[in-house]
Amino acid sequence: MNKEIAEKLLSAKKVVFVTGAGISQESGIPTFRGKDGLWRNYDAMKLATIDAFYDNPKLVWEWYNERRQNIFSSKPNPGHKAIAELENFLNVVVLTQNIDGLHQKAGSSKVLELHGSIVKIKCTVCDFKDEIFTEFTEFPPLCNCGNILRPDVVWFGEGLPQNVWQEAIIHANNCDVMIIAGTSLVVSPANTLPIYAKQNNAILIEVNPDETIMSSDMDFSLRSTSATALPELVSIFKK
Ligand code: NAD
């Protein structure tokens, strides 16, 4: 492990993780970009929009149902577990773009889900919201008010819940180290979190096998998968 990274981590009081689909790739959950992002020849990014939903709610619900089945049978990988274990040594907050709940399953206690959760649903018309852990059998499922239910996730083009986003900015503003793992950093506004951190003199560490559009802004880039790199980072504290 790079000595400079070790020193920064050992002297840090608060570490914020910004995570994306890549951190769950080694748990068998496909990312959106690249060939993984195709589902029955549909582009995942084009299905995750409000327009796609209203054009064909049955199709989008079938896609979500398969994602639900995949996520429910997935387990946290060593990357998620390393982040949870780091809480034994530091104040750790996870700001995730993922909707899969694997950080919480791994044991992380402070997780902000910026884009919602696969278990949450809400009515497209009334105020009904719920968490559903079983499978749906009819698509689209209907609310008791008679209108269509939708996944309670943030689709491309939609705004984040303001309370969640404001809290995320506060954490980004007051961390010493931000570790950005498994995200292409192309989705806004989550991709501005490293900028908030940098403005407040935090060290930025990227964990990604590939370069991202913000790699040149990073203080360190670990070109490795999160299930390999994150346990190595935590091992610094066990020496
Ligand atoms: P993305 O698909 O745009 O990018 C994934 C990134 O992860 C890429 O940069 C890739 O190089 C990297 N990566 C791939 N495998 C990796 C690994 N093993 N370890 C570390 N990095 C790896 O994902 P994004 O930036 O999160 O943006 C896409 C949107 O899709 C987000 O809004 C997210 O909510 C959603 N999404 C979530 C899930 C999930 O909940 N698991 C899955 C797919 C998409």
Residues whose N, C-alpha, C, O or C-beta is under 5 A from the ligand:
A	BS01	NAD	G20 A21 G22 I23 S24 Q25 E26 I29 P30 T31 F32 R33 Q97 N98 I99 D100 H115 G182 T183 S184 L185 V187 V207 N208 P209 D210 S224 T225 S226
